[in-house]
Amino acid sequence: MYMDAVVIAGIATVLLMVVFFVGVGIFIMRDQKTHGGDEQKKQLKTGGKTA
């Protein structure tokens, strides 16, 4: 396969998108660990689900 600038730029773009979405996923998981317990405690106290 001939590797010119367009192919390298395309591979770099795909890799950057993958890194971005992995970073967003890690951020969401960490944020849910720090703030997710508060919402669960509220639901246990009220006995219902929040909207």
Secondary structure as GFF3:
##gff-version 3
##sequence-region A 1 51
A	DSSP	alpha_helix	5	46	.	.	.	ID=ss1
###
